[in-house]
Each structure stands twice: as structure tokens, then as C-alpha cells.
């Protein structure tokens, strides 16, 4: 590789941005950070001003004013040649699949090791998509979650979705015209089927499988 990879970092946590820069400095292939943004608005502004200067966007999924999807859509219009790699510890399997369908070039968890970061950069900049260790685990977990999802009844899926929307048992009961006791019985059955022990774990499951976003 004869020239340095020009990278835009989109990450809302200052310490994470510092860590990414340090990791890039230690990468086995030449690269340079040409810009940083801490939210969707800043990222799009930078793309509009200097999109031609970017070879690759390292993009967090969860941002204060939106998600990585907002930046991806803008980048596809402004600088379609730029490669996009999601760097996130928060995107579940369903979200990663959606991102891949939108045309990103790779996904990395924030626990990535330095050797894999160099591998990602080299793979993506050469025109290949990177689905590494983290993505394979997410795909495997999503497959298991979807198999479990198929065991839920229509009513149980409604209750999962409403729980994830923040409704209490009484509010769900009012929404579905059933009693709170019936809601709790359904939740007990759901907990058993999907292997969770609390409503908070149930909500995480709903986000993982894409029932809510």
C-alpha cells in the first residue's frame, strides 16, 4: 500500500476517540486521521466540506442525535467511494445485519485487538468486506435468537414489543384489553421460552432481534 489511508472518526466519547487514534498510530498499515466528529450533524458537515479527502469512515453506531444509519445514508450520497466500518459495542445482531444490508464494508466491536484492526483496514481498503470474529459471533447469536423468536405466539410478541416500548403491565393490559394478571402470566411464559429472568433482559432481547429499534 503506497499511500496513507485517510480516516474520519465518528465517535461521541472523547476517550474512545483518543483510544482509536492511538490504535491507528500503532496499526501495521499507514493511515492518518483527517477528521473527527462526535455526532451525526458534525459528521455530515465534515462530509459535505471534505468528503473527497476521506478514504474510510470509522463510525460508532449509537450517536447523541441519531445512529450510524444516518451517517451512512449521507455518505452514500456525498462520498460514495469512501469505505465505512462500524466500530460499536452496542449494535445487536439485527442491527448489524441491517447495517450490512445498507452497504457498510465491515463491523468491529470496541473490544477489538490491535492486530485485527490492521486486518480490517487492509481488507476494506482493498475493496473487500470484513466480517470478522465479532460479526460471526453476532450472526450466530442472532440465528439462535430468531429461532427462539419463532416459538413465541402472536400475543407474546405483542407483549415483548410493548415491554420494550417502556409500558408497564397495567398499560399493556389496557392496550390489549386484558388483565394485568394475564400480562404477567404471558411474561412468565416468555421468560421461560427465551431464557431471561427480568423485564430488562427481555427488553435487551427485543432490541437484539430487531422488534424495536
C-alpha positions, 0 to 999 in steps of 0.5 A: 500500500503506497499511500496513507489511508485517510480516516474520519472518526465518528465517535461521541466519547472523547476517550474512545476517540483518543483510544482509536487514534492511538490504535491507528498510530500503532496499526501495521498499515499507514493511515492518518486521521483527517477528521473527527466528529462526535455526532451525526450533524458534525459528521455530515458537515465534515462530509459535505466540506471534505468528503473527497479527502476521506478514504474510510469512515470509522463510525460508532453506531449509537450517536447523541442525535441519531445512529450510524444509519444516518451517517451512512445514508449521507455518505452514500450520497456525498462520498460514495467511494469512501469505505465505512466500518462500524466500530460499536459495542452496542449494535445487536445482531439485527442491527448489524445485519441491517447495517450490512444490508445498507452497504457498510464494508465491515463491523468491529466491536470496541473490544477489538485487538490491535492486530485485527484492526490492521486486518480490517483496514487492509481488507476494506481498503482493498475493496473487500468486506470484513466480517470478522470474529465479532460479526460471526459471533453476532450472526450466530447469536442472532440465528439462535435468537430468531429461532427462539423468536419463532416459538413465541405466539402472536400475543407474546410478541405483542407483549415483548414489543410493548415491554420494550416500548417502556409500558408497564403491565397495567398499560399493556393490559389496557392496550390489549384489553386484558388483565394485568394478571394475564400480562404477567402470566404471558411474561412468565411464559416468555421468560421461560421460552427465551431464557431471561429472568427480568423485564430488562433482559427481555427488553435487551432481547427485543432490541437484539432481534430487531422488534424495536429499534 
